[in-house]
Amino acid sequence: MDIAGSIPASRRANGRVATVVVNSFLFKHPVFVGDLLSCYADVVKTGNTSVTVYIEV
């Protein structure tokens, strides 16, 4: 999920980014070894030196 969130953030920043904080994880169903996951990420807010990204898996 860190990689999924960094892709739209780095596109918005036009450069390198670093994850500073993760606000929460909400687990609705278990994920097992071998499961195929899809990650969707959107930029929610852009500040002067920060980007907030929402990720849904």
PyMOL Python script that loads the backbone (N, CA, C, O; Angstrom):
from pymol import cmd

cmd.read_pdbstr("""\
ATOM      1  N   MET A   1       0.811  -1.170   0.000  1.00  0.00           N
ATOM      2  CA  MET A   1       0.000   0.000   0.000  1.00  0.00           C
ATOM      3  C   MET A   1       0.866   1.249   0.000  1.00  0.00           C
ATOM      4  O   MET A   1       0.456   2.296  -0.501  1.00  0.00           O
ATOM      5  N   ASP A   2       2.047   1.140   0.554  1.00  0.00           N
ATOM      6  CA  ASP A   2       2.971   2.277   0.550  1.00  0.00           C
ATOM      7  C   ASP A   2       3.363   2.629  -0.881  1.00  0.00           C
ATOM      8  O   ASP A   2       3.424   3.804  -1.243  1.00  0.00           O
ATOM      9  N   ILE A   3       3.626   1.619  -1.681  1.00  0.00           N
ATOM     10  CA  ILE A   3       3.999   1.852  -3.081  1.00  0.00           C
ATOM     11  C   ILE A   3       2.809   2.406  -3.863  1.00  0.00           C
ATOM     12  O   ILE A   3       2.972   3.309  -4.683  1.00  0.00           O
ATOM     13  N   ALA A   4       1.612   1.867  -3.612  1.00  0.00           N
ATOM     14  CA  ALA A   4       0.415   2.348  -4.306  1.00  0.00           C
ATOM     15  C   ALA A   4       0.159   3.816  -3.990  1.00  0.00           C
ATOM     16  O   ALA A   4      -0.252   4.570  -4.873  1.00  0.00           O
ATOM     17  N   GLY A   5       0.393   4.234  -2.759  1.00  0.00           N
ATOM     18  CA  GLY A   5       0.201   5.631  -2.385  1.00  0.00           C
ATOM     19  C   GLY A   5       1.280   6.553  -2.898  1.00  0.00           C
ATOM     20  O   GLY A   5       1.041   7.739  -3.121  1.00  0.00           O
ATOM     21  N   SER A   6       2.478   6.003  -3.086  1.00  0.00           N
ATOM     22  CA  SER A   6       3.574   6.866  -3.530  1.00  0.00           C
ATOM     23  C   SER A   6       3.483   7.213  -5.011  1.00  0.00           C
ATOM     24  O   SER A   6       4.045   8.224  -5.434  1.00  0.00           O
ATOM     25  N   ILE A   7       2.799   6.412  -5.800  1.00  0.00           N
ATOM     26  CA  ILE A   7       2.732   6.660  -7.249  1.00  0.00           C
ATOM     27  C   ILE A   7       1.992   7.965  -7.567  1.00  0.00           C
ATOM     28  O   ILE A   7       2.567   8.819  -8.242  1.00  0.00           O
ATOM     29  N   PRO A   8       0.743   8.164  -7.113  1.00  0.00           N
ATOM     30  CA  PRO A   8       0.102   9.458  -7.420  1.00  0.00           C
ATOM     31  C   PRO A   8       0.758  10.629  -6.685  1.00  0.00           C
ATOM     32  O   PRO A   8       0.741  11.753  -7.187  1.00  0.00           O
ATOM     33  N   ALA A   9       1.334  10.384  -5.506  1.00  0.00           N
ATOM     34  CA  ALA A   9       2.012  11.465  -4.773  1.00  0.00           C
ATOM     35  C   ALA A   9       3.249  11.937  -5.527  1.00  0.00           C
ATOM     36  O   ALA A   9       3.488  13.140  -5.628  1.00  0.00           O
ATOM     37  N   SER A  10       4.035  11.010  -6.053  1.00  0.00           N
ATOM     38  CA  SER A  10       5.245  11.404  -6.782  1.00  0.00           C
ATOM     39  C   SER A  10       4.899  12.063  -8.109  1.00  0.00           C
ATOM     40  O   SER A  10       5.637  12.927  -8.583  1.00  0.00           O
ATOM     41  N   ARG A  11       3.786  11.662  -8.711  1.00  0.00           N
ATOM     42  CA  ARG A  11       3.353  12.337  -9.940  1.00  0.00           C
ATOM     43  C   ARG A  11       2.945  13.780  -9.641  1.00  0.00           C
ATOM     44  O   ARG A  11       3.262  14.691 -10.406  1.00  0.00           O
ATOM     45  N   ARG A  12       2.241  13.980  -8.525  1.00  0.00           N
ATOM     46  CA  ARG A  12       1.812  15.339  -8.147  1.00  0.00           C
ATOM     47  C   ARG A  12       3.014  16.192  -7.769  1.00  0.00           C
ATOM     48  O   ARG A  12       3.063  17.378  -8.093  1.00  0.00           O
ATOM     49  N   ALA A  13       3.995  15.586  -7.079  1.00  0.00           N
ATOM     50  CA  ALA A  13       5.168  16.330  -6.617  1.00  0.00           C
ATOM     51  C   ALA A  13       6.216  16.501  -7.708  1.00  0.00           C
ATOM     52  O   ALA A  13       7.141  17.300  -7.559  1.00  0.00           O
ATOM     53  N   ASN A  14       6.081  15.763  -8.794  1.00  0.00           N
ATOM     54  CA  ASN A  14       7.081  15.770  -9.872  1.00  0.00           C
ATOM     55  C   ASN A  14       8.462  15.415  -9.339  1.00  0.00           C
ATOM     56  O   ASN A  14       9.464  16.009  -9.738  1.00  0.00           O
ATOM     57  N   GLY A  15       8.507  14.442  -8.433  1.00  0.00           N
ATOM     58  CA  GLY A  15       9.791  14.040  -7.861  1.00  0.00           C
ATOM     59  C   GLY A  15       9.619  12.980  -6.798  1.00  0.00           C
ATOM     60  O   GLY A  15       8.616  12.268  -6.757  1.00  0.00           O
ATOM     61  N   ARG A  16      10.614  12.889  -5.941  1.00  0.00           N
ATOM     62  CA  ARG A  16      10.629  11.868  -4.909  1.00  0.00           C
ATOM     63  C   ARG A  16       9.753  12.262  -3.727  1.00  0.00           C
ATOM     64  O   ARG A  16       9.609  13.441  -3.403  1.00  0.00           O
ATOM     65  N   VAL A  17       9.166  11.241  -3.087  1.00  0.00           N
ATOM     66  CA  VAL A  17       8.323  11.463  -1.911  1.00  0.00           C
ATOM     67  C   VAL A  17       8.695  10.453  -0.831  1.00  0.00           C
ATOM     68  O   VAL A  17       9.346   9.445  -1.106  1.00  0.00           O
ATOM     69  N   ALA A  18       8.277  10.736   0.395  1.00  0.00           N
ATOM     70  CA  ALA A  18       8.501   9.825   1.521  1.00  0.00           C
ATOM     71  C   ALA A  18       7.223   9.748   2.345  1.00  0.00           C
ATOM     72  O   ALA A  18       6.539  10.752   2.539  1.00  0.00           O
ATOM     73  N   THR A  19       6.906   8.551   2.828  1.00  0.00           N
ATOM     74  CA  THR A  19       5.744   8.374   3.686  1.00  0.00           C
ATOM     75  C   THR A  19       6.108   8.824   5.092  1.00  0.00           C
ATOM     76  O   THR A  19       7.096   8.364   5.665  1.00  0.00           O
ATOM     77  N   VAL A  20       5.301   9.731   5.646  1.00  0.00           N
ATOM     78  CA  VAL A  20       5.557  10.252   6.984  1.00  0.00           C
ATOM     79  C   VAL A  20       4.647   9.580   7.998  1.00  0.00           C
ATOM     80  O   VAL A  20       5.098   9.202   9.079  1.00  0.00           O
ATOM     81  N   VAL A  21       3.377   9.428   7.666  1.00  0.00           N
ATOM     82  CA  VAL A  21       2.420   8.873   8.621  1.00  0.00           C
ATOM     83  C   VAL A  21       1.324   8.113   7.872  1.00  0.00           C
ATOM     84  O   VAL A  21       0.951   8.465   6.753  1.00  0.00           O
ATOM     85  N   VAL A  22       0.826   7.071   8.515  1.00  0.00           N
ATOM     86  CA  VAL A  22      -0.353   6.349   8.053  1.00  0.00           C
ATOM     87  C   VAL A  22      -1.419   6.561   9.117  1.00  0.00           C
ATOM     88  O   VAL A  22      -1.222   6.186  10.273  1.00  0.00           O
ATOM     89  N   ASN A  23      -2.545   7.158   8.742  1.00  0.00           N
ATOM     90  CA  ASN A  23      -3.582   7.493   9.717  1.00  0.00           C
ATOM     91  C   ASN A  23      -4.329   6.272  10.225  1.00  0.00           C
ATOM     92  O   ASN A  23      -4.561   6.154  11.428  1.00  0.00           O
ATOM     93  N   SER A  24      -4.711   5.362   9.339  1.00  0.00           N
ATOM     94  CA  SER A  24      -5.478   4.207   9.806  1.00  0.00           C
ATOM     95  C   SER A  24      -5.511   3.119   8.750  1.00  0.00           C
ATOM     96  O   SER A  24      -5.337   3.371   7.558  1.00  0.00           O
ATOM     97  N   PHE A  25      -5.739   1.906   9.222  1.00  0.00           N
ATOM     98  CA  PHE A  25      -6.018   0.754   8.385  1.00  0.00           C
ATOM     99  C   PHE A  25      -7.352   0.193   8.846  1.00  0.00           C
ATOM    100  O   PHE A  25      -7.579   0.046  10.047  1.00  0.00           O
ATOM    101  N   LEU A  26      -8.227  -0.119   7.919  1.00  0.00           N
ATOM    102  CA  LEU A  26      -9.505  -0.730   8.247  1.00  0.00           C
ATOM    103  C   LEU A  26      -9.586  -2.050   7.491  1.00  0.00           C
ATOM    104  O   LEU A  26      -9.748  -2.061   6.271  1.00  0.00           O
ATOM    105  N   PHE A  27      -9.473  -3.163   8.215  1.00  0.00           N
ATOM    106  CA  PHE A  27      -9.493  -4.485   7.609  1.00  0.00           C
ATOM    107  C   PHE A  27     -10.917  -5.019   7.631  1.00  0.00           C
ATOM    108  O   PHE A  27     -11.478  -5.235   8.705  1.00  0.00           O
ATOM    109  N   LYS A  28     -11.515  -5.236   6.452  1.00  0.00           N
ATOM    110  CA  LYS A  28     -12.878  -5.738   6.356  1.00  0.00           C
ATOM    111  C   LYS A  28     -12.916  -7.246   6.142  1.00  0.00           C
ATOM    112  O   LYS A  28     -13.826  -7.924   6.618  1.00  0.00           O
ATOM    113  N   HIS A  29     -11.916  -7.772   5.417  1.00  0.00           N
ATOM    114  CA  HIS A  29     -11.842  -9.203   5.129  1.00  0.00           C
ATOM    115  C   HIS A  29     -10.383  -9.631   5.203  1.00  0.00           C
ATOM    116  O   HIS A  29      -9.489  -8.827   4.940  1.00  0.00           O
ATOM    117  N   PRO A  30     -10.134 -10.885   5.558  1.00  0.00           N
ATOM    118  CA  PRO A  30      -8.750 -11.360   5.581  1.00  0.00           C
ATOM    119  C   PRO A  30      -8.182 -11.500   4.164  1.00  0.00           C
ATOM    120  O   PRO A  30      -8.919 -11.733   3.206  1.00  0.00           O
ATOM    121  N   VAL A  31      -6.873 -11.354   4.056  1.00  0.00           N
ATOM    122  CA  VAL A  31      -6.164 -11.558   2.795  1.00  0.00           C
ATOM    123  C   VAL A  31      -5.234 -12.744   2.997  1.00  0.00           C
ATOM    124  O   VAL A  31      -4.473 -12.789   3.963  1.00  0.00           O
ATOM    125  N   PHE A  32      -5.298 -13.684   2.097  1.00  0.00           N
ATOM    126  CA  PHE A  32      -4.512 -14.906   2.218  1.00  0.00           C
ATOM    127  C   PHE A  32      -3.372 -14.908   1.211  1.00  0.00           C
ATOM    128  O   PHE A  32      -3.423 -14.204   0.203  1.00  0.00           O
ATOM    129  N   VAL A  33      -2.354 -15.695   1.486  1.00  0.00           N
ATOM    130  CA  VAL A  33      -1.221 -15.836   0.572  1.00  0.00           C
ATOM    131  C   VAL A  33      -1.738 -16.373  -0.752  1.00  0.00           C
ATOM    132  O   VAL A  33      -2.471 -17.362  -0.793  1.00  0.00           O
ATOM    133  N   GLY A  34      -1.351 -15.712  -1.829  1.00  0.00           N
ATOM    134  CA  GLY A  34      -1.796 -16.117  -3.155  1.00  0.00           C
ATOM    135  C   GLY A  34      -2.979 -15.319  -3.668  1.00  0.00           C
ATOM    136  O   GLY A  34      -3.326 -15.434  -4.843  1.00  0.00           O
ATOM    137  N   ASP A  35      -3.618 -14.503  -2.815  1.00  0.00           N
ATOM    138  CA  ASP A  35      -4.735 -13.657  -3.246  1.00  0.00           C
ATOM    139  C   ASP A  35      -4.229 -12.546  -4.150  1.00  0.00           C
ATOM    140  O   ASP A  35      -3.123 -12.039  -3.964  1.00  0.00           O
ATOM    141  N   LEU A  36      -5.033 -12.172  -5.119  1.00  0.00           N
ATOM    142  CA  LEU A  36      -4.723 -11.070  -6.024  1.00  0.00           C
ATOM    143  C   LEU A  36      -5.444  -9.824  -5.530  1.00  0.00           C
ATOM    144  O   LEU A  36      -6.659  -9.841  -5.336  1.00  0.00           O
ATOM    145  N   LEU A  37      -4.689  -8.734  -5.323  1.00  0.00           N
ATOM    146  CA  LEU A  37      -5.258  -7.493  -4.805  1.00  0.00           C
ATOM    147  C   LEU A  37      -5.156  -6.383  -5.839  1.00  0.00           C
ATOM    148  O   LEU A  37      -4.214  -6.342  -6.631  1.00  0.00           O
ATOM    149  N   SER A  38      -6.126  -5.489  -5.825  1.00  0.00           N
ATOM    150  CA  SER A  38      -6.084  -4.287  -6.648  1.00  0.00           C
ATOM    151  C   SER A  38      -6.021  -3.088  -5.714  1.00  0.00           C
ATOM    152  O   SER A  38      -6.786  -3.005  -4.752  1.00  0.00           O
ATOM    153  N   CYS A  39      -5.113  -2.158  -5.994  1.00  0.00           N
ATOM    154  CA  CYS A  39      -4.949  -0.962  -5.171  1.00  0.00           C
ATOM    155  C   CYS A  39      -5.340   0.263  -5.990  1.00  0.00           C
ATOM    156  O   CYS A  39      -4.871   0.451  -7.113  1.00  0.00           O
ATOM    157  N   TYR A  40      -6.210   1.097  -5.410  1.00  0.00           N
ATOM    158  CA  TYR A  40      -6.645   2.323  -6.047  1.00  0.00           C
ATOM    159  C   TYR A  40      -6.250   3.485  -5.146  1.00  0.00           C
ATOM    160  O   TYR A  40      -6.552   3.480  -3.953  1.00  0.00           O
ATOM    161  N   ALA A  41      -5.581   4.472  -5.710  1.00  0.00           N
ATOM    162  CA  ALA A  41      -5.089   5.597  -4.908  1.00  0.00           C
ATOM    163  C   ALA A  41      -5.452   6.910  -5.584  1.00  0.00           C
ATOM    164  O   ALA A  41      -5.336   7.054  -6.801  1.00  0.00           O
ATOM    165  N   ASP A  42      -5.893   7.863  -4.773  1.00  0.00           N
ATOM    166  CA  ASP A  42      -6.242   9.200  -5.262  1.00  0.00           C
ATOM    167  C   ASP A  42      -5.627  10.251  -4.349  1.00  0.00           C
ATOM    168  O   ASP A  42      -5.563  10.070  -3.134  1.00  0.00           O
ATOM    169  N   VAL A  43      -5.179  11.342  -4.941  1.00  0.00           N
ATOM    170  CA  VAL A  43      -4.693  12.474  -4.164  1.00  0.00           C
ATOM    171  C   VAL A  43      -5.910  13.221  -3.635  1.00  0.00           C
ATOM    172  O   VAL A  43      -6.760  13.664  -4.407  1.00  0.00           O
ATOM    173  N   VAL A  44      -5.988  13.357  -2.313  1.00  0.00           N
ATOM    174  CA  VAL A  44      -7.127  14.001  -1.670  1.00  0.00           C
ATOM    175  C   VAL A  44      -6.854  15.481  -1.438  1.00  0.00           C
ATOM    176  O   VAL A  44      -7.722  16.325  -1.664  1.00  0.00           O
ATOM    177  N   LYS A  45      -5.643  15.788  -0.984  1.00  0.00           N
ATOM    178  CA  LYS A  45      -5.302  17.171  -0.633  1.00  0.00           C
ATOM    179  C   LYS A  45      -3.833  17.418  -0.918  1.00  0.00           C
ATOM    180  O   LYS A  45      -2.996  16.537  -0.723  1.00  0.00           O
ATOM    181  N   THR A  46      -3.524  18.620  -1.382  1.00  0.00           N
ATOM    182  CA  THR A  46      -2.139  19.009  -1.632  1.00  0.00           C
ATOM    183  C   THR A  46      -1.838  20.275  -0.841  1.00  0.00           C
ATOM    184  O   THR A  46      -2.529  21.285  -0.979  1.00  0.00           O
ATOM    185  N   GLY A  47      -0.800  20.208  -0.011  1.00  0.00           N
ATOM    186  CA  GLY A  47      -0.351  21.380   0.742  1.00  0.00           C
ATOM    187  C   GLY A  47       0.924  21.927   0.136  1.00  0.00           C
ATOM    188  O   GLY A  47       1.307  21.542  -0.968  1.00  0.00           O
ATOM    189  N   ASN A  48       1.584  22.829   0.857  1.00  0.00           N
ATOM    190  CA  ASN A  48       2.839  23.397   0.366  1.00  0.00           C
ATOM    191  C   ASN A  48       3.952  22.360   0.342  1.00  0.00           C
ATOM    192  O   ASN A  48       4.758  22.329  -0.588  1.00  0.00           O
ATOM    193  N   THR A  49       3.996  21.511   1.364  1.00  0.00           N
ATOM    194  CA  THR A  49       5.065  20.500   1.448  1.00  0.00           C
ATOM    195  C   THR A  49       4.504  19.117   1.725  1.00  0.00           C
ATOM    196  O   THR A  49       5.251  18.226   2.132  1.00  0.00           O
ATOM    197  N   SER A  50       3.198  18.911   1.514  1.00  0.00           N
ATOM    198  CA  SER A  50       2.607  17.616   1.808  1.00  0.00           C
ATOM    199  C   SER A  50       1.542  17.238   0.793  1.00  0.00           C
ATOM    200  O   SER A  50       0.956  18.095   0.132  1.00  0.00           O
ATOM    201  N   VAL A  51       1.307  15.948   0.685  1.00  0.00           N
ATOM    202  CA  VAL A  51       0.271  15.410  -0.189  1.00  0.00           C
ATOM    203  C   VAL A  51      -0.476  14.345   0.604  1.00  0.00           C
ATOM    204  O   VAL A  51       0.150  13.450   1.172  1.00  0.00           O
ATOM    205  N   THR A  52      -1.799  14.426   0.650  1.00  0.00           N
ATOM    206  CA  THR A  52      -2.618  13.425   1.313  1.00  0.00           C
ATOM    207  C   THR A  52      -3.213  12.510   0.266  1.00  0.00           C
ATOM    208  O   THR A  52      -3.847  12.972  -0.683  1.00  0.00           O
ATOM    209  N   VAL A  53      -3.010  11.203   0.436  1.00  0.00           N
ATOM    210  CA  VAL A  53      -3.455  10.217  -0.553  1.00  0.00           C
ATOM    211  C   VAL A  53      -4.412   9.247   0.122  1.00  0.00           C
ATOM    212  O   VAL A  53      -4.140   8.762   1.221  1.00  0.00           O
ATOM    213  N   TYR A  54      -5.547   8.960  -0.542  1.00  0.00           N
ATOM    214  CA  TYR A  54      -6.504   7.959  -0.084  1.00  0.00           C
ATOM    215  C   TYR A  54      -6.266   6.692  -0.886  1.00  0.00           C
ATOM    216  O   TYR A  54      -6.212   6.738  -2.115  1.00  0.00           O
ATOM    217  N   ILE A  55      -6.124   5.556  -0.203  1.00  0.00           N
ATOM    218  CA  ILE A  55      -5.856   4.284  -0.867  1.00  0.00           C
ATOM    219  C   ILE A  55      -6.947   3.293  -0.500  1.00  0.00           C
ATOM    220  O   ILE A  55      -7.286   3.129   0.672  1.00  0.00           O
ATOM    221  N   GLU A  56      -7.492   2.635  -1.512  1.00  0.00           N
ATOM    222  CA  GLU A  56      -8.483   1.581  -1.303  1.00  0.00           C
ATOM    223  C   GLU A  56      -7.945   0.315  -1.951  1.00  0.00           C
ATOM    224  O   GLU A  56      -7.495   0.333  -3.097  1.00  0.00           O
ATOM    225  N   VAL A  57      -7.996  -0.784  -1.207  1.00  0.00           N
ATOM    226  CA  VAL A  57      -7.476  -2.057  -1.725  1.00  0.00           C
ATOM    227  C   VAL A  57      -8.608  -3.047  -1.798  1.00  0.00           C
ATOM    228  O   VAL A  57      -8.403  -4.190  -2.207  1.00  0.00           O
TER     229      VAL A  57
END
""", "prot")
cmd.dss("prot")
cmd.show_as("cartoon", "prot")
cmd.util.cbc("prot")
cmd.orient("prot")
